[in-house]
């Protein structure tokens, strides 16, 4: 009876955490979708393909992988699926041609024990996840790309589908690429008026977009 009471309390706490994580993720999705659509509309203009965050580099000598897992286990195939995809993607390019930023103890321990080049890790923050943490992660990633320490950035994480299902995503974070969905929006967005000017809006919008996308990846993983 005592154990039953304890486990019942644990279940209620877990359900409350789950609800909060899911609500936060669902609230963030419309904003990240809208800002993503706006950035994609900029990319329809080929002049913007010369921006440093957008321009595809001729020689890809070093790729940065950001692998998002949890700190603890007991999560079914949540960590195993991400690690399997990440391991395969990294080995395809070559261990010597990749750097890793590991988010979560599971990915940090997994790749450290196998001798991969981990340049940074973030652990023990999921219970206190806030925007400042997301901002720090984003700035670390962006600065490495802008300083040309790496030529491409890919993020591997779990996208939340429902309580019992997640989808492992391997997305190119930098350089920013044009989404296929944007082609359908071309006519809708071509009449948009920009104030103070399109150039200034793009300049301010792209860093915000990159920060928000990392924030969304963390939210999706947290809910998953």
C-alpha positions as CSV (number, residue, x, y, z in Angstrom):
1,X,0.0,0.0,0.0
2,X,2.8,2.4,0.8
3,X,4.5,1.7,-2.5
4,X,1.2,2.2,-4.3
5,X,0.8,5.6,-2.7
6,X,4.3,6.7,-3.6
7,X,4.0,5.5,-7.2
8,X,0.6,7.2,-7.5
9,X,2.2,10.5,-6.4
10,X,5.0,10.0,-8.9
11,X,2.6,9.3,-11.7
12,X,0.6,12.6,-10.9
13,X,3.9,14.6,-10.9
14,X,5.0,13.1,-14.2
15,X,1.6,13.7,-15.8
16,X,1.7,17.4,-14.7
17,X,5.3,17.8,-16.1
18,X,4.2,16.1,-19.3
19,X,1.2,18.4,-19.7
20,X,3.4,21.5,-19.2
21,X,6.0,20.3,-21.7
22,X,3.4,19.5,-24.3
23,X,1.6,22.8,-23.8
24,X,4.8,24.8,-24.1
25,X,5.8,22.9,-27.3
26,X,2.4,23.4,-28.9
27,X,2.3,27.1,-28.1
28,X,5.7,27.6,-29.6
29,X,4.9,25.8,-32.9
30,X,2.7,28.5,-34.6
31,X,5.3,31.2,-33.9
32,X,8.3,29.2,-35.2
33,X,6.2,28.2,-38.2
34,X,5.3,31.8,-39.0
35,X,8.9,33.1,-38.6
36,X,10.1,30.1,-40.7
37,X,7.6,31.0,-43.5
38,X,8.8,34.6,-43.4
39,X,12.5,33.7,-43.7
40,X,11.6,31.3,-46.5
41,X,9.9,34.1,-48.3
42,X,13.1,36.1,-48.2
43,X,15.0,33.1,-49.7
44,X,12.7,33.2,-52.8
45,X,14.7,36.3,-53.8
46,X,18.1,34.9,-55.0
47,X,19.9,38.2,-53.9
48,X,19.5,37.0,-50.3
49,X,21.4,33.8,-51.1
50,X,24.6,35.8,-50.6
51,X,23.9,36.4,-46.9
52,X,26.5,34.6,-44.7
53,X,23.8,32.5,-43.0
54,X,22.3,31.4,-46.3
55,X,25.3,31.1,-48.7
56,X,26.2,27.5,-49.4
57,X,30.0,27.1,-49.1
58,X,31.9,25.5,-51.9
59,X,34.0,23.1,-49.8
60,X,32.4,21.4,-46.8
61,X,35.4,20.3,-44.8
62,X,33.9,20.2,-41.4
63,X,30.3,19.5,-40.3
64,X,28.9,20.3,-36.8
65,X,26.3,17.8,-35.5
66,X,24.0,18.9,-32.7
67,X,22.6,15.8,-31.1
68,X,19.7,16.2,-28.7
69,X,18.9,13.5,-26.1
70,X,17.8,13.3,-22.5
71,X,20.0,13.1,-19.3
72,X,18.4,9.9,-18.1
73,X,17.1,6.7,-19.5
74,X,13.8,4.8,-18.9
75,X,12.4,6.5,-22.0
76,X,11.8,3.6,-24.4
77,X,13.6,4.1,-27.7
78,X,13.8,7.9,-27.4
79,X,17.6,8.1,-27.0
80,X,18.5,5.0,-28.9
81,X,16.7,6.2,-32.1
82,X,18.4,9.6,-32.1
83,X,21.8,8.0,-31.4
84,X,21.4,5.5,-34.1
85,X,20.6,8.2,-36.7
86,X,23.4,10.5,-35.5
87,X,26.0,7.7,-35.4
88,X,25.1,6.7,-39.0
89,X,25.1,10.3,-40.3
90,X,28.5,11.1,-38.6
91,X,30.2,8.0,-39.9
92,X,28.9,8.7,-43.4
93,X,30.9,12.0,-43.4
94,X,33.8,10.6,-41.3
95,X,34.7,11.0,-37.6
96,X,37.7,13.3,-38.5
97,X,35.4,15.7,-40.5
98,X,32.9,16.3,-37.8
99,X,32.5,18.2,-34.5
100,X,29.7,17.4,-32.0
101,X,27.6,19.5,-29.6
102,X,25.8,17.0,-27.3
103,X,22.7,18.2,-25.6
104,X,21.8,15.7,-22.8
105,X,24.0,13.2,-20.9
106,X,23.0,10.2,-23.0
107,X,24.5,11.7,-26.2
108,X,27.6,13.1,-24.4
109,X,28.4,9.7,-22.7
110,X,27.7,7.7,-25.9
111,X,30.0,9.7,-28.2
112,X,32.7,10.4,-25.6
113,X,33.1,6.6,-24.9
114,X,33.6,6.1,-28.7
115,X,36.2,8.8,-29.1
116,X,34.2,11.3,-31.2
117,X,35.2,15.0,-31.1
118,X,32.8,16.6,-28.7
119,X,33.4,20.4,-28.7
120,X,30.6,21.2,-26.2
121,X,28.0,19.5,-24.1
122,X,24.9,20.7,-22.2
123,X,23.6,18.6,-19.4
124,X,21.3,18.8,-16.3
125,X,19.2,21.6,-17.6
126,X,16.0,20.0,-18.8
127,X,14.1,20.6,-15.5
128,X,14.9,24.3,-15.7
129,X,14.6,24.7,-19.4
130,X,14.2,28.4,-20.2
131,X,14.8,30.8,-23.2
132,X,18.3,31.8,-21.9
133,X,19.5,28.2,-22.2
134,X,18.1,28.0,-25.8
135,X,19.8,31.3,-26.6
136,X,23.2,30.2,-25.3
137,X,23.0,26.9,-27.3
138,X,22.0,28.9,-30.4
139,X,24.8,31.4,-30.0
140,X,27.4,28.7,-29.6
141,X,26.3,27.0,-32.8
142,X,25.9,30.2,-34.8
143,X,29.3,31.6,-33.8
144,X,31.1,28.4,-34.8
145,X,29.5,28.6,-38.2
146,X,30.0,32.4,-38.7
147,X,33.7,32.1,-37.6
148,X,34.1,29.3,-40.3
149,X,35.1,26.7,-37.7
150,X,32.5,24.5,-39.4
151,X,30.9,24.7,-42.9
152,X,27.6,23.1,-42.2
153,X,25.4,22.4,-39.1
154,X,22.9,19.6,-38.7
155,X,20.5,19.1,-35.8
156,X,19.3,15.6,-34.8
157,X,16.4,15.5,-32.4
158,X,13.0,13.9,-31.6
159,X,9.9,15.7,-33.0
160,X,6.8,15.2,-30.8
161,X,4.0,13.4,-32.6
162,X,1.9,12.2,-29.6
163,X,2.5,10.8,-26.2
164,X,3.5,7.4,-27.6
165,X,5.3,8.4,-30.8
166,X,8.2,10.6,-31.8
167,X,9.9,11.1,-35.1
168,X,13.7,11.4,-35.4
169,X,14.6,14.5,-37.5
170,X,17.9,15.2,-39.1
171,X,17.7,18.9,-40.2
172,X,20.2,21.2,-41.8
173,X,20.3,24.2,-39.5
174,X,23.0,26.2,-41.3
175,X,23.2,27.3,-44.0
176,X,19.5,28.2,-44.1
177,X,17.9,26.4,-47.0
178,X,14.7,27.1,-48.8
179,X,11.8,24.9,-47.8
180,X,9.7,23.2,-50.5
181,X,6.5,24.6,-48.9
182,X,7.7,28.1,-49.6
183,X,7.1,27.8,-53.3
184,X,3.4,27.7,-52.7
185,X,3.6,30.9,-50.7
186,X,5.4,32.9,-53.4
187,X,2.4,34.8,-54.7
188,X,0.9,35.3,-51.2
189,X,4.1,36.9,-49.9
190,X,5.2,38.9,-53.0
191,X,2.9,41.8,-52.1
192,X,4.3,42.2,-48.6
193,X,5.4,45.7,-47.6
194,X,8.5,45.9,-45.4
195,X,9.2,48.7,-42.9
196,X,11.7,50.3,-42.5
197,X,13.2,48.3,-45.4
198,X,13.4,44.7,-46.5
199,X,17.2,44.6,-46.0
200,X,16.9,45.7,-42.3
201,X,14.0,43.4,-41.6
202,X,16.0,40.4,-43.1
203,X,19.1,41.5,-41.1
204,X,17.2,41.4,-37.8
205,X,15.0,38.5,-38.6
206,X,17.5,35.8,-39.5
207,X,19.3,35.7,-36.0
208,X,15.9,35.7,-34.4
209,X,14.8,32.8,-36.6
210,X,17.9,30.7,-35.8
211,X,17.4,31.3,-32.0
212,X,13.7,30.3,-32.3
213,X,14.4,27.2,-34.3
214,X,16.9,25.9,-31.6
215,X,14.3,26.7,-28.9
216,X,11.7,24.7,-30.9
217,X,14.0,21.7,-31.2
218,X,14.5,21.8,-27.4
219,X,10.8,22.0,-26.8
220,X,10.0,19.2,-29.1
221,X,12.7,17.0,-27.5
222,X,11.5,17.9,-24.0
223,X,7.9,17.0,-24.7
224,X,9.0,13.8,-26.5
